[in-house]
């Protein structure tokens, strides 16, 4: 199979767990709107855009709002979320991530971020990880949400490689489907029962490195 020349990473749940901050901000918003938004409800928001997340939240609450109002409260939620992530520290990077990124750099494998988050650059900066990434494709650069492959195809394009030379790391089913739709190999990070369409699924990066990555070239 084609040699792996680039790795593209989702952010939330792969490099760092910002999901907890998203959940707190969405939960607080729901409370202000007069209903409860549970952690189970929050699972539906994984890997989808901010506005679509808001629409799902409103569906849970049985609330209909005009588009203008949606944009207004989506901004309120985001401002709250940003206030949380501005307090993040490198201690919140998931185990094994820095070592693996360092291995990729040393091996000359290019690295890109492919995230729906419009706050991705802020988060990478707070975590001290920006220097690892050769390209950052975030919610400000794409018009289609996963499972559309746009975010990963743009990442591959900025890195200068074909999709077949890229591997995507994702923790959401929509992200795995986006990688597949883009013609890329993909590694699921998390639950195998949810991410079963990936080439392989790993629990995290603690026991995953360049050697294991290269195994994908044999498949």
SETORTI-990010 format. One record per residue (C-alpha): x, y, z; residue in one letter. Coordinates in steps of 0.5 Angstrom, whole numbers, padded with zeros to 4 digits, always signed. Layout:
% residues N
XYZa/...
% end
This chain:
% residues 219
+0000+0000+0000x/+0002+0007-0001x/+0007+0010+0004x/+0005+0014+0010x/+0007+0021+0009x/+0002+0026+0013x/-0002+0025+0019x/-0008+0029+0020x/-0011+0030+0027x/-0018+0032+0030x/-0017+0036+0036x/-0022+0035+0041x/-0022+0028+0044x/-0015+0026+0040x/-0010+0031+0042x/-0014+0034+0048x/-0021+0033+0052x/-0024+0040+0051x/-0031+0036+0050x/-0032+0038+0058x/-0032+0045+0057x/-0036+0045+0051x/-0041+0041+0055x/-0041+0046+0061x/-0042+0051+0056x/-0048+0048+0052x/-0051+0045+0059x/-0051+0053+0062x/-0054+0055+0055x/-0060+0050+0056x/-0061+0052+0063x/-0062+0059+0061x/-0067+0057+0056x/-0071+0053+0061x/-0069+0046+0060x/-0064+0040+0062x/-0058+0038+0057x/-0055+0032+0059x/-0048+0028+0058x/-0052+0023+0054x/-0055+0029+0050x/-0048+0032+0049x/-0046+0025+0045x/-0050+0028+0039x/-0046+0034+0038x/-0039+0030+0037x/-0036+0032+0031x/-0041+0037+0028x/-0041+0044+0027x/-0043+0050+0032x/-0049+0052+0029x/-0051+0044+0028x/-0050+0043+0035x/-0054+0049+0037x/-0060+0046+0033x/-0059+0039+0036x/-0059+0042+0043x/-0066+0046+0041x/-0069+0040+0038x/-0067+0037+0045x/-0071+0043+0049x/-0077+0043+0044x/-0075+0050+0042x/-0075+0054+0035x/-0072+0060+0034x/-0071+0065+0028x/-0064+0064+0025x/-0062+0071+0027x/-0063+0069+0035x/-0059+0062+0033x/-0053+0066+0031x/-0054+0071+0037x/-0054+0065+0043x/-0049+0061+0039x/-0044+0067+0040x/-0046+0067+0047x/-0044+0060+0048x/-0038+0060+0044x/-0036+0066+0049x/-0037+0062+0055x/-0033+0056+0052x/-0027+0061+0050x/-0027+0064+0057x/-0026+0056+0059x/-0020+0054+0054x/-0016+0061+0055x/-0015+0058+0062x/-0012+0051+0059x/-0005+0049+0060x/-0001+0043+0057x/-0002+0039+0063x/-0009+0038+0059x/-0006+0034+0053x/-0008+0027+0053x/-0002+0022+0055x/+0003+0020+0049x/+0001+0026+0044x/+0007+0030+0045x/+0012+0024+0044x/+0008+0021+0038x/+0008+0028+0035x/+0015+0029+0036x/+0017+0022+0033x/+0013+0024+0027x/+0017+0031+0026x/+0023+0027+0027x/+0021+0022+0022x/+0020+0027+0017x/+0012+0026+0017x/+0008+0032+0016x/+0003+0034+0021x/-0004+0038+0020x/-0010+0039+0024x/-0017+0038+0021x/-0022+0040+0026x/-0029+0043+0026x/-0027+0048+0032x/-0026+0055+0030x/-0022+0056+0036x/-0017+0051+0035x/-0011+0056+0034x/-0013+0058+0041x/-0013+0052+0044x/-0006+0049+0040x/-0003+0056+0043x/-0005+0055+0050x/-0002+0048+0050x/+0004+0050+0047x/+0003+0045+0041x/+0003+0050+0035x/+0010+0049+0033x/+0008+0041+0031x/+0003+0043+0026x/+0005+0044+0018x/-0002+0046+0017x/-0008+0048+0021x/-0015+0047+0018x/-0021+0049+0023x/-0028+0051+0022x/-0026+0058+0019x/-0023+0055+0013x/-0029+0050+0011x/-0036+0050+0009x/-0038+0043+0010x/-0038+0039+0016x/-0036+0032+0017x/-0037+0027+0015x/-0036+0031+0009x/-0029+0030+0007x/-0027+0038+0006x/-0023+0039+0012x/-0018+0033+0011x/-0018+0034+0004x/-0016+0041+0005x/-0011+0039+0010x/-0008+0034+0005x/-0008+0040+0000x/-0004+0044+0004x/+0001+0039+0006x/+0002+0037-0001x/+0000+0030-0001x/-0005+0026-0004x/-0011+0023+0000x/-0008+0016+0000x/-0001+0018+0003x/-0005+0021+0009x/-0007+0018+0015x/-0013+0021+0020x/-0014+0020+0027x/-0021+0021+0029x/-0025+0020+0036x/-0032+0021+0032x/-0036+0017+0027x/-0037+0023+0023x/-0030+0024+0023x/-0028+0017+0021x/-0033+0017+0015x/-0030+0024+0013x/-0023+0021+0012x/-0026+0015+0009x/-0030+0019+0004x/-0024+0023+0003x/-0020+0017+0001x/-0015+0017+0007x/-0014+0011+0012x/-0016+0013+0019x/-0014+0011+0026x/-0020+0011+0031x/-0018+0014+0038x/-0023+0011+0043x/-0029+0006+0043x/-0028+0001+0038x/-0036+0000+0038x/-0037+0007+0035x/-0031+0007+0031x/-0031+0000+0028x/-0030+0003+0020x/-0023+0006+0022x/-0017+0002+0019x/-0015+0000+0027x/-0018+0003+0033x/-0013+0005+0039x/-0015+0007+0046x/-0010+0013+0046x/-0003+0014+0044x/+0001+0011+0050x/+0002+0005+0047x/+0002+0008+0040x/+0008+0010+0036x/+0011+0011+0029x/+0013+0003+0029x/+0005+0002+0030x/+0003+0007+0025x/+0008+0004+0019x/+0004-0003+0020x/-0002+0001+0016x/+0003+0001+0010x/+0002-0007+0010x/-0005-0007+0010x/
% end
